[in-house]
Amino acid sequence: APHPLFDIVGQDLEIVVPVSPWEAALGAKVTVPTLKESILLTIPPGSQAGQRLRVKGKGLVSKKQTGDLYAVLKIVMPPKPDENTAALWQQLADAQSSFDPRKDWGKA
């Protein structure tokens, strides 16, 4: 049966780590479970959804080698924003008005 938290890839483990938009943007330290104990994972500022962070030596252990843990970031939006939160998102949108996440699509 599959593990509820980890995918196994060879000796390595992969876990999806939910982070808030501000943790991804500003960086954070988040508690992440491993097979033996929880660790404090550093999320670098400017992290992207799907980014893989390697934690050496926290995968499966065999006689020949120890695998690594790969934390795959998943950015999770908070529930529908209230008026104050929506205003903050709008300020951010205005401050970053030149940013186009779809610029690489080219012109249709």
C-alpha positions in Angstrom: 0.0 0.0 0.0 1.3 3.5 -0.7 2.5 5.6 2.2 0.1 8.5 3.0 2.9 11.1 3.0 5.8 9.8 1.0 6.3 8.6 -2.5 9.3 6.2 -2.9 11.7 6.7 -5.8 14.5 4.1 -5.5 16.1 4.9 -2.1 14.7 8.5 -2.1 11.5 9.7 -0.6 9.4 12.6 -2.0 6.9 14.6 0.1 4.6 17.4 -1.0 5.1 20.3 1.4 2.2 22.8 1.4 3.4 26.4 1.9 1.5 29.8 1.9 2.2 32.3 -0.8 4.0 34.6 1.7 6.2 31.7 2.9 7.2 31.0 -0.8 7.8 34.7 -1.5 9.6 35.7 1.7 11.2 32.4 2.7 10.4 30.4 5.9 11.3 27.6 8.1 8.7 24.8 8.2 8.5 21.6 10.1 8.5 18.6 7.7 8.1 14.9 8.8 10.7 12.3 7.8 10.5 8.6 8.5 12.3 9.0 11.8 11.6 12.5 13.1 10.5 15.9 12.0 13.0 18.4 10.6 13.0 22.1 10.1 13.2 22.8 6.3 14.4 26.1 5.0 12.2 27.5 2.2 14.3 30.0 0.3 12.8 33.4 -0.6 11.3 33.4 -4.1 10.5 29.7 -4.1 8.2 28.4 -6.8 5.4 25.8 -6.8 6.8 22.4 -7.8 10.3 23.4 -6.7 12.2 20.4 -5.2 14.4 20.9 -2.1 16.8 18.1 -1.3 17.4 17.0 2.3 20.5 14.7 2.1 20.4 11.4 4.0 16.7 11.5 5.0 15.5 8.8 2.6 15.4 5.1 2.8 18.3 3.3 4.5 19.9 0.1 3.1 23.2 -1.7 3.7 24.6 0.0 0.6 23.3 3.5 0.7 21.0 6.1 2.3 18.6 7.9 0.1 17.6 11.6 0.2 14.3 13.3 1.0 12.9 15.6 -1.7 10.4 18.2 -0.5 8.2 19.4 -3.4 6.6 22.7 -2.7 2.9 23.2 -3.2 1.7 26.8 -2.8 -1.7 26.8 -1.1 -3.9 29.9 -1.2 -5.9 30.9 1.9 -9.7 30.7 1.7 -11.6 33.5 0.0 -10.0 36.8 1.2 -11.9 39.3 3.4 -11.9 42.9 2.4 -8.6 43.8 4.2 -6.8 40.8 2.7 -8.2 41.5 -0.8 -6.9 45.1 -0.5 -3.4 43.8 0.4 -3.4 41.4 -2.6 -4.5 44.4 -4.8 -1.6 46.5 -3.5 0.8 43.6 -4.4 -0.8 43.3 -7.8 -0.3 47.1 -8.4 3.3 47.1 -7.1 4.1 44.2 -9.5 2.0 45.4 -12.5 4.8 44.6 -15.0 5.1 41.0 -13.9 3.5 38.6 -16.4 3.7 34.9 -15.3 2.6 33.9 -18.9 5.2 36.0 -20.8 6.9 32.9 -22.1 3.7 31.9 -24.0 4.5 34.4 -26.7 1.9 36.2 -28.7 -1.1 34.1 -29.9 
